[in-house]
Amino acid sequence: MSAPQIPETQKAVIFYENGGELQYKDIPVPKPKPNELLINVKYSGVCHTDLHAWKGDWPLDTKLPLVGGHEGAGVVVGMGESVRGWKIGDLAGIKWLNGSCMSCEYCEKSNESNCPEADLSGYTHDGSFQQYATADAVQAAKIPAGTDLAEVAPILCAGITVYKALKSANLQAGEWVAISGACGGLGSLAIQYAKAMGYRVLGIDGGEEKAELFKKLGGEHFIDFTKSKDVTADVIKATNGGAHGVINVSVSEAAIEASTEYCRANGTVVLVGLPGGAKCKSDVFNHVVKSISVVGSYVGNRADTREAIDFYVRGLVKAPIKIVGLSSIPEIYEKMERGAIAGRYVVDTYK
């Protein structure tokens, strides 16, 4: 396949300081390094992490100016001279982990996301809120030909993240998993992965729209925290003793603390959501006597990526998406801050 024509400039959403104006404007198309692909991004999911990156909420240095985004799905249109295993025209995904050193202890053990030199899309590396973006060829996600790029975009972060979190919970088929923040972008996928993996799903979230979405996605028991007098007691009653595993994708410190209380003895609490400055509080007596585990789960490796995409390709999971134009990123962030999004927004980079 002959190399397509690549323009000199492109549309992007960029900001020059944390919390500064999100500008929709023309910027230069990047040139791939020897180890990189140049991907014509067709669609990008919008993740809560993008909001944190823009606001500078986390104790990590961001690149400034910065193009956010790390759920980009598109077509390979160029590559550096040392790239192997890819060809022009392949479908490729841009993940949060854009690249890693591949030679440290963590990379050797396939824990690339823990690499001290990890390069992060939409954080330390310009991401997918632009029409053309670069990604390390080793870490870029391989997307099967014929895949719907708008629908697969959220799998590249939200899907991989919750799939890996569910694996980290060490559950057996038929056991209860509680998803705290069940019907946002991550939670709505976590429900489906959990069902596909054979678990019983309890969801905690707020409002009628979320309750309806939970039911539609096939969850078994929903607890509306805005109506519940005691979420912990409600979870223990519904699961006959507590959840065997808890996936915390909400950004509420109080919800995280509650999850250590309604987790069943010998169960696992998995921390995924990253509320700025939050602490995970767990009563030591309860923690010890119930022998619970609290683990952190951070995106996923290349195998997790391949497996998570495969669940989607086989029709077992589907992100409930709303497609809007790239220029509407500021409005999406505003809705995110209000907690007013059910499912996932995906931006079309050409609108």
Sequence and secondary structure as in RCSB ss.txt:
>XXXX:A:sequence
MSAPQIPETQKAVIFYENGGELQYKDIPVPKPKPNELLINVKYSGVCHTDLHAWKGDWPLDTKLPLVGGHEGAGV
VVGMGESVRGWKIGDLAGIKWLNGSCMSCEYCEKSNESNCPEADLSGYTHDGSFQQYATADAVQAAKIPAGTDLA
EVAPILCAGITVYKALKSANLQAGEWVAISGACGGLGSLAIQYAKAMGYRVLGIDGGEEKAELFKKLGGEHFIDF
TKSKDVTADVIKATNGGAHGVINVSVSEAAIEASTEYCRANGTVVLVGLPGGAKCKSDVFNHVVKSISVVGSYVG
NRADTREAIDFYVRGLVKAPIKIVGLSSIPEIYEKMERGAIAGRYVVDTYK
>XXXX:A:secstr
       SEEEEEEESSTT   EEEEEE     TTEEEEEEEEEE  HHHHHHHHT SSS   SSEE  S EEEE
EEEE TT  S  TT EEEE SEEE  SSSHHHHTT GGG TT EEBTTTB  SSBSEEEEETTTSEEE TT  HH
HHGGGGTHHHHHHHHHHHTT  TT EEEEETTTSHHHHHHHHHHHHTT EEEEEE SHHHHHHHHHTT SEEEET
TT S HHHHHHHHTTS EEEEEE S  HHHHHHHHHHEEEEEEEEE    TT      HHHHHHTT EEEE  S 
 HHHHHHHHHHHHTTS    EEEEEGGGHHHHHHHHHTT  SSEEEEETT 
